[in-house]
Amino acid sequence: MRLILLSGGAGKRLWPISNQARAKQFIKLLKNPAGQPESMVQRVWRQLKANGLDKLSIIGCCEAQIDNITTQLGSEVRCVCEPEQRDTFPAIALICAYLHSQETLDDEEVIIVAPIDAYVDDAFYDCYQDLALILSRRLGEVGLIGIAPTTPSASFGYMVPSAQLNVTDALRIDRFVEKPQPTDAVEIIKQGALWNSGVFAFKLGFILNWLRSHGFPTHYEKLRIGYSSLPKTSFDYEVLEKISNIVAVKYDGSWQDLGTWNTLTTKLDPISGNGLMSRDSVNSHIINELDIPIVTLGVSNLVIAASSDGILVADKEASPRLKEYTIDRQMRPMFEERRWGWYRVLDYTKSLDGYEILTKKLHLLPEKNLSYQVHDMRTEVWTITSGNGLFACNDTIYPVKSGDVLHIPCGTKHGLNAISDLELIEVQSGINLVEEDITRLCLTWVETINRCS
């Protein structure tokens, strides 16, 4: 058995704390058993380790999420990056090709696909073994996990079984109903309908045969080259709606989708960050990443979320509609976590002639480094505000400390390694300040030292 964890998300339903550079699964708002902040990704990975599944797991993500994943889970976590985001089916097909050609897994290997941000009890992972057993007995082509509904919710998709298989506790699935009205949900629940957990299983050969029958290569590198030709569609649409031999196992434990502020706040303390709430502020939450305080007086059922990207004040019941209002807001992320630490945008200006100035605050963790790199379109000035490190400039390495000011003209090779926690103010100036204006010469500090030597 192998487990594929899908890490998608565009950061729209939990704006402004989440953005296109920091999807919801990487926000550290939950608490681990020791009371320390943890993200959804870290919670899932902790549970996988406890259940002995971490070594069997591989993460499917986009390139922009690699820094977040390695920072939060460690550099040994295996990832397969999409060349471009094309929905769940092509992502799964690419990872299956990787497991086939790079890890030489047998066609009979059971593959379980799950979201990386599920909020479940440890007992949920027992269902993975049940799915593997059912598929190994050839009782179905695709296996699912159905959740016993606690309410006739219109927020979830449902699966309706037609019969229970005699030799197992598995259910034969007859049809699917996507987000029915509450009155309709009541009726199908009476028929034994279950919530669709978004977890599905199949044998590796199932996807490989699809690729072969549709003229796609099963070799990972070849499929990656032709990735844009794969249908941009979901696994549900491309597979589940087109086959009939589907089975499911039922899970009766705790399962929640924390994809909106309305649901996520059920797991949070009333105040996260700098805030104050009056006693007559009922069922409200403050999530504040800013240094300035937020105060609520006599308000109920509100979520107030503030970050460098913006401020949200919303009725909790209305918060799932947030995506409608953020879909066209393709703004520069004001805060990002990277493999070396984090940065926050402090200021941005653009003159009438197109000249831009971008000011950032960067924090490098000890023994972490910025890559040895070159910019063609911008000049940078770094002011070290705390800590000490080593600065590589045009193949020479210098020690730097608090108070040093470093001028980096266009075309200058430069990199930085933190000896201690190191903070600096970076002022970029130029005509076209974009993240893509970078040529990385060396990624690690060891490579940088060798090059400069």
C-alpha positions as CSV (number, residue, x, y, z in Angstrom):
1,M,0.0,0.0,0.0
2,R,1.1,3.5,-0.8
3,L,-0.5,6.8,0.2
4,I,-0.7,9.9,-2.0
5,L,-1.4,13.2,-0.2
6,L,-2.8,15.9,-2.4
7,S,-1.7,19.4,-1.4
8,G,-3.7,21.9,-3.5
9,G,-5.4,25.1,-2.6
10,A,-5.4,28.7,-3.8
11,G,-5.8,30.4,-0.4
12,K,-9.2,31.9,-1.1
13,R,-11.5,30.5,1.5
14,L,-9.4,31.5,4.5
15,W,-8.2,34.9,3.2
16,P,-6.5,37.0,4.4
17,I,-4.4,34.6,6.6
18,S,-4.2,32.3,3.6
19,N,-3.1,33.5,0.2
20,Q,-1.8,32.0,-3.1
21,A,1.7,31.6,-1.6
22,R,0.5,30.1,1.7
23,A,-2.4,27.7,1.3
24,K,-4.8,26.9,4.2
25,Q,-3.0,23.7,5.1
26,F,0.2,25.5,6.1
27,I,-1.4,28.1,8.5
28,K,-0.3,27.3,12.1
29,L,-3.5,28.0,13.9
30,L,-4.2,24.5,15.4
31,K,-2.5,23.2,18.6
32,N,-0.6,19.9,19.0
33,P,-0.8,17.8,22.1
34,A,1.9,19.9,23.8
35,G,-0.1,23.1,23.1
36,Q,2.2,24.4,20.4
37,P,1.0,25.9,17.2
38,E,0.8,23.5,14.3
39,S,-0.7,23.5,10.7
40,M,-3.1,21.1,9.2
41,V,-0.2,19.5,7.3
42,Q,1.8,19.0,10.5
43,R,-1.2,17.5,12.2
44,V,-1.8,15.0,9.4
45,W,1.9,14.1,9.2
46,R,2.0,13.6,13.0
47,Q,-0.9,11.2,12.8
48,L,0.6,9.3,9.8
49,K,3.8,8.8,11.8
50,A,1.8,7.5,14.8
51,N,0.1,5.0,12.5
52,G,3.3,4.0,10.7
53,L,2.2,5.5,7.4
54,D,4.7,8.3,6.9
55,K,7.3,6.1,5.1
56,L,4.6,4.9,2.7
57,S,3.5,8.5,1.8
58,I,4.3,10.8,-1.0
59,I,3.0,14.4,-1.4
60,G,1.6,15.8,-4.7
61,C,2.0,19.6,-4.8
62,C,3.0,22.6,-6.9
63,E,6.5,24.0,-7.0
64,A,5.5,27.0,-4.9
65,Q,4.6,24.8,-1.9
66,I,7.9,22.9,-1.7
67,D,9.4,25.5,0.7
68,N,6.4,25.3,3.0
69,I,6.4,21.5,3.0
70,T,10.1,21.0,3.7
71,T,10.1,23.8,6.4
72,Q,7.1,22.2,8.2
73,L,7.7,18.5,7.7
74,G,11.5,18.2,7.0
75,S,13.6,17.8,3.9
76,E,13.2,14.0,3.8
77,V,9.5,14.1,2.8
78,R,9.0,12.9,-0.7
79,C,7.2,15.2,-3.1
80,V,6.1,15.1,-6.8
81,C,5.6,18.6,-8.2
82,E,3.1,19.3,-11.0
83,P,4.6,21.3,-13.9
84,E,1.4,23.3,-13.8
85,Q,-1.8,23.0,-11.7
86,R,-4.4,20.9,-13.6
87,D,-6.8,19.6,-11.0
88,T,-6.8,16.3,-9.1
89,F,-6.9,13.7,-11.9
90,P,-3.8,14.7,-13.8
91,A,-1.9,15.2,-10.5
92,I,-2.8,11.6,-9.4
93,A,-1.8,10.2,-12.9
94,L,1.6,11.9,-12.7
95,I,2.3,10.6,-9.2
96,C,1.2,7.1,-10.3
97,A,3.6,7.3,-13.2
98,Y,6.3,8.3,-10.8
99,L,5.6,5.3,-8.5
100,H,5.6,3.0,-11.6
101,S,8.8,4.1,-13.3
102,Q,10.8,5.7,-10.5
103,E,10.0,3.4,-7.7
104,T,9.1,0.3,-9.8
105,L,5.9,-0.5,-7.9
106,D,3.9,-3.5,-9.2
107,D,0.5,-2.9,-10.9
108,E,-1.2,-4.7,-8.1
109,E,0.0,-2.2,-5.5
110,V,-2.9,-0.5,-3.7
111,I,-2.8,3.3,-3.9
112,I,-4.8,5.5,-1.5
113,V,-5.3,9.1,-2.3
114,A,-6.2,11.6,0.5
115,P,-6.3,15.3,1.0
116,I,-3.4,16.6,3.1
117,D,-5.6,18.7,5.3
118,A,-8.1,16.2,6.7
119,Y,-9.2,16.7,10.3
120,V,-9.8,13.2,11.6
121,D,-9.2,11.0,14.6
122,D,-6.3,8.4,14.4
123,A,-9.0,5.7,14.0
124,F,-9.7,7.1,10.6
125,Y,-6.5,5.7,9.3
126,D,-7.6,2.1,10.1
127,C,-9.9,2.5,7.1
128,Y,-6.9,2.6,4.8
129,Q,-6.0,-0.9,5.7
130,D,-9.7,-1.9,5.1
131,L,-9.6,-0.4,1.7
132,A,-6.4,-2.2,0.8
133,L,-7.9,-5.5,1.9
134,I,-11.1,-5.0,-0.1
135,L,-9.2,-4.1,-3.3
136,S,-6.7,-6.9,-2.9
137,R,-9.8,-9.3,-2.9
138,R,-10.9,-7.7,-6.2
139,L,-14.2,-6.6,-4.8
140,G,-14.1,-3.3,-6.6
141,E,-12.1,-1.2,-9.0
142,V,-12.2,1.9,-6.7
143,G,-12.7,2.1,-3.0
144,L,-13.9,5.0,-1.0
145,I,-14.3,6.1,2.7
146,G,-17.8,7.2,3.5
147,I,-18.5,9.3,6.6
148,A,-21.6,8.6,8.7
149,P,-23.5,11.9,8.5
150,T,-24.2,13.8,11.7
151,T,-26.6,16.3,10.1
152,P,-28.3,16.7,6.7
153,S,-25.7,19.1,5.5
154,A,-25.8,20.8,2.1
155,S,-22.0,21.4,2.2
156,F,-20.8,17.9,1.3
157,G,-21.2,15.4,-1.5
158,Y,-22.9,12.1,-0.7
159,M,-22.5,8.5,-1.8
160,V,-25.6,6.3,-1.8
161,P,-25.0,2.5,-1.4
162,S,-27.1,-0.2,-3.1
163,A,-26.0,-3.2,-1.0
164,Q,-23.6,-4.5,1.6
165,L,-21.1,-7.1,0.4
166,N,-21.6,-10.4,2.3
167,V,-17.9,-11.2,2.9
168,T,-16.9,-7.8,4.3
169,D,-18.3,-4.7,5.8
170,A,-17.9,-2.9,2.5
171,L,-20.8,-1.2,0.7
172,R,-21.5,-1.3,-3.0
173,I,-22.0,2.3,-4.1
174,D,-24.9,3.0,-6.5
175,R,-24.7,6.7,-7.1
176,F,-23.4,10.1,-6.0
177,V,-25.3,13.3,-5.0
178,E,-23.3,16.5,-4.9
179,K,-24.3,19.0,-2.2
180,P,-28.1,18.4,-2.1
181,Q,-30.6,20.7,-0.5
182,P,-31.2,19.8,3.2
183,T,-34.6,18.3,2.5
184,D,-33.1,16.1,-0.2
185,A,-30.2,15.2,2.1
186,V,-32.6,13.9,4.8
187,E,-34.2,11.5,2.2
188,I,-30.9,10.1,0.9
189,I,-29.6,9.7,4.5
190,K,-32.6,7.5,5.2
191,Q,-31.4,5.4,2.2
192,G,-28.0,5.0,4.0
193,A,-26.1,7.8,2.2
194,L,-22.7,8.7,3.5
195,W,-20.6,11.9,3.2
196,N,-17.9,11.6,0.7
197,S,-14.6,12.0,2.6
198,G,-12.5,12.7,-0.6
199,V,-10.4,9.6,0.0
200,F,-10.3,7.0,-2.7
201,A,-8.2,3.9,-3.4
202,F,-7.3,1.8,-6.5
203,K,-4.6,-0.5,-7.8
204,L,-1.7,1.2,-9.5
205,G,-2.5,-0.7,-12.7
206,F,-6.0,1.0,-12.8
207,I,-4.5,4.4,-13.6
208,L,-1.7,3.0,-15.7
209,N,-4.2,1.3,-17.9
210,W,-6.1,4.5,-18.3
211,L,-3.0,6.3,-19.5
212,R,-2.2,3.5,-21.9
213,S,-5.7,3.4,-23.3
214,H,-5.8,7.1,-23.9
215,G,-2.4,7.2,-25.6
216,F,-0.3,8.7,-22.7
217,P,3.1,7.4,-21.6
218,T,3.3,5.6,-18.2
219,H,7.0,6.7,-17.8
220,Y,7.2,9.6,-15.3
221,E,9.6,11.9,-17.2
222,K,7.7,11.5,-20.5
223,L,4.3,12.1,-18.9
224,R,5.7,15.2,-17.2
225,I,6.8,16.6,-20.5
226,G,3.3,16.1,-22.0
227,Y,1.5,17.0,-18.7
228,S,-0.4,19.9,-20.3
229,S,-2.2,17.4,-22.6
230,L,-3.8,15.5,-19.7
231,P,-7.5,16.5,-19.2
232,K,-7.8,19.3,-16.7
233,T,-10.5,17.7,-14.5
234,S,-11.1,16.1,-11.2
235,F,-10.7,12.4,-10.3
236,D,-14.4,12.3,-9.4
237,Y,-15.4,13.5,-12.9
238,E,-12.9,11.5,-14.9
239,V,-13.2,8.2,-13.0
240,L,-16.0,7.9,-10.4
241,E,-18.7,9.1,-12.7
242,K,-17.7,6.7,-15.5
243,I,-17.3,3.4,-13.7
244,S,-19.8,1.2,-11.8
245,N,-17.7,-1.1,-9.7
246,I,-17.2,1.2,-6.7
247,V,-17.1,0.1,-3.1
248,A,-16.8,2.0,0.2
249,V,-16.1,1.4,3.9
250,K,-18.0,3.3,6.5
251,Y,-16.4,5.5,9.2
252,D,-18.4,6.4,12.3
253,G,-15.8,8.6,14.0
254,S,-15.0,12.3,14.0
255,W,-14.4,13.9,10.6
256,Q,-14.5,17.6,9.8
257,D,-13.7,19.8,6.8
258,L,-11.9,22.9,8.1
259,G,-11.9,24.7,4.8
260,T,-13.9,27.8,5.8
261,W,-13.6,30.2,8.7
262,N,-17.0,28.9,10.0
263,T,-15.6,25.4,10.5
264,L,-12.0,26.2,11.3
265,T,-12.9,28.5,14.2
266,T,-14.6,25.6,16.0
267,K,-11.0,24.3,16.6
268,L,-9.4,27.6,17.6
269,D,-9.1,29.7,20.7
270,P,-11.3,32.8,20.7
271,I,-8.2,35.0,20.2
272,S,-5.1,34.2,18.1
273,G,-2.6,37.1,18.1
274,N,-3.0,40.6,19.4
275,G,-6.7,41.1,20.4
276,L,-9.1,41.9,23.1
277,M,-12.8,40.7,23.3
278,S,-15.5,42.0,25.5
279,R,-17.5,39.5,27.6
280,D,-20.7,40.3,25.6
281,S,-18.9,39.3,22.3
282,V,-20.5,35.9,21.9
283,N,-19.2,33.1,19.6
284,S,-16.7,35.4,17.9
285,H,-13.1,34.9,16.9
286,I,-10.1,37.2,16.4
287,I,-7.2,35.9,14.2
288,N,-4.6,38.6,14.0
289,E,-1.1,38.5,12.5
290,L,-0.6,42.2,12.7
291,D,1.3,44.1,15.5
292,I,-1.7,46.4,16.1
293,P,-4.5,45.2,18.3
294,I,-8.1,44.3,17.3
295,V,-10.8,44.9,19.9
296,T,-14.4,43.7,19.7
297,L,-17.3,45.1,21.8
298,G,-20.7,43.5,21.9
299,V,-20.6,41.6,18.6
300,S,-21.7,38.0,18.0
301,N,-21.0,35.2,15.5
302,L,-18.1,37.1,13.8
303,V,-14.7,36.1,12.5
304,I,-12.2,39.0,12.3
305,A,-9.0,38.0,10.5
306,A,-6.2,40.4,9.8
307,S,-2.8,40.0,8.1
308,S,-0.5,42.0,5.9
309,D,-2.8,40.9,2.9
310,G,-5.9,42.5,4.3
311,I,-8.7,42.5,7.0
312,L,-11.8,40.3,7.0
313,V,-14.9,41.0,9.1
314,A,-17.5,38.4,8.4
315,D,-20.5,36.7,9.9
316,K,-19.5,33.1,10.4
317,E,-22.4,31.6,8.5
318,A,-21.6,33.9,5.5
319,S,-17.8,33.1,5.6
320,P,-18.1,30.2,3.0
321,R,-19.0,32.8,0.4
322,L,-15.6,34.4,0.8
323,K,-14.2,32.7,-2.3
324,E,-16.7,34.7,-4.5
325,Y,-15.0,38.0,-3.3
326,T,-11.4,36.9,-3.5
327,I,-11.4,35.1,-6.9
328,D,-10.2,38.2,-8.8
329,R,-7.8,39.5,-6.2
330,Q,-4.5,38.4,-7.6
331,M,-2.4,40.6,-5.4
332,R,1.2,40.2,-4.4
333,P,1.4,38.0,-1.2
334,M,2.5,40.3,1.6
335,F,3.9,37.4,3.7
336,E,5.5,34.1,2.7
337,E,7.3,31.3,4.6
338,R,10.3,29.9,2.8
339,R,12.8,27.1,3.4
340,W,15.2,29.6,5.0
341,G,12.6,31.5,7.1
342,W,10.1,34.1,6.1
343,Y,9.6,37.6,4.7
344,R,7.0,40.3,5.1
345,V,6.4,43.1,2.6
346,L,6.6,46.5,4.4
347,D,6.0,48.9,1.6
348,Y,5.5,49.2,-2.2
349,T,5.4,52.2,-4.5
350,K,5.4,52.7,-8.2
351,S,6.0,56.0,-9.9
352,L,4.3,57.3,-13.1
353,D,7.2,56.3,-15.2
354,G,7.0,52.7,-14.0
355,Y,9.9,52.8,-11.5
356,E,9.1,50.5,-8.5
357,I,10.4,50.3,-4.9
358,L,9.6,47.3,-2.8
359,T,10.6,47.1,0.9
360,K,10.7,43.7,2.7
361,K,11.7,42.5,6.1
362,L,13.5,39.1,5.9
363,H,14.1,36.6,8.8
364,L,16.7,33.9,8.2
365,L,16.8,30.9,10.6
366,P,20.2,29.8,12.0
367,E,22.2,27.8,9.5
368,K,19.8,28.6,6.7
369,N,20.7,30.5,3.5
370,L,19.4,32.5,0.6
371,S,20.5,30.9,-2.7
372,Y,23.5,32.3,-4.5
373,Q,21.7,34.3,-7.2
374,V,21.6,37.1,-9.8
375,H,18.8,39.6,-10.7
376,D,18.8,41.2,-14.1
377,M,16.0,43.8,-13.6
378,R,16.6,45.2,-10.1
379,T,19.1,46.7,-7.6
380,E,18.9,45.7,-3.9
381,V,20.1,47.3,-0.7
382,W,20.3,45.1,2.4
383,T,20.5,46.5,5.9
384,I,21.3,43.9,8.5
385,T,19.2,44.8,11.6
386,S,20.0,41.9,13.9
387,G,22.2,38.8,14.0
388,N,25.3,37.8,12.0
389,G,26.1,35.8,9.0
390,L,28.2,35.4,5.8
391,F,27.6,37.4,2.6
392,A,28.7,36.0,-0.7
393,C,29.2,38.6,-3.4
394,N,30.8,38.0,-6.8
395,D,32.5,34.8,-5.6
396,T,33.9,36.4,-2.4
397,I,32.6,35.7,1.1
398,Y,32.5,38.4,3.8
399,P,31.3,38.3,7.4
400,V,28.3,40.6,8.1
401,K,26.6,41.8,11.3
402,S,23.9,44.1,12.7
403,G,24.3,47.6,11.2
404,D,26.0,46.6,7.9
405,V,24.5,48.0,4.7
406,L,25.1,45.9,1.5
407,H,24.6,47.4,-2.0
408,I,23.8,44.8,-4.7
409,P,23.6,46.3,-8.2
410,C,21.8,44.5,-11.2
411,G,23.8,41.5,-12.3
412,T,25.7,41.0,-9.0
413,K,26.1,37.5,-7.8
414,H,25.0,37.4,-4.2
415,G,23.8,35.1,-1.4
416,L,23.6,35.1,2.4
417,N,24.0,32.5,5.2
418,A,22.7,33.0,8.7
419,I,25.0,32.0,11.6
420,S,22.4,33.1,14.1
421,D,18.8,34.3,13.7
422,L,19.4,37.1,11.2
423,E,17.0,39.9,10.1
424,L,17.4,42.4,7.4
425,I,15.5,45.1,5.5
426,E,15.7,44.6,1.8
427,V,14.9,47.5,-0.6
428,Q,14.4,46.5,-4.2
429,S,14.3,49.1,-6.9
430,G,13.8,48.7,-10.7
431,I,11.4,48.8,-13.6
432,N,9.9,45.3,-13.2
433,L,10.0,43.9,-9.7
434,V,8.8,40.3,-10.1
435,E,9.7,37.1,-8.3
436,E,10.7,35.5,-11.6
437,D,13.6,37.9,-12.0
438,I,16.1,35.5,-10.5
439,T,18.8,33.1,-11.7
440,R,19.9,30.7,-8.9
441,L,23.5,29.7,-9.3
442,C,23.7,27.6,-6.1
443,L,20.9,26.5,-3.8
444,T,22.9,25.3,-0.8
445,W,25.5,27.2,1.2
446,V,28.0,24.3,0.7
447,E,27.6,24.8,-3.1
448,T,28.1,28.5,-2.7
449,I,31.3,28.0,-0.7
450,N,32.7,25.6,-3.3
451,R,31.9,28.0,-6.1
452,C,33.4,31.0,-4.3
453,S,36.5,29.0,-3.4
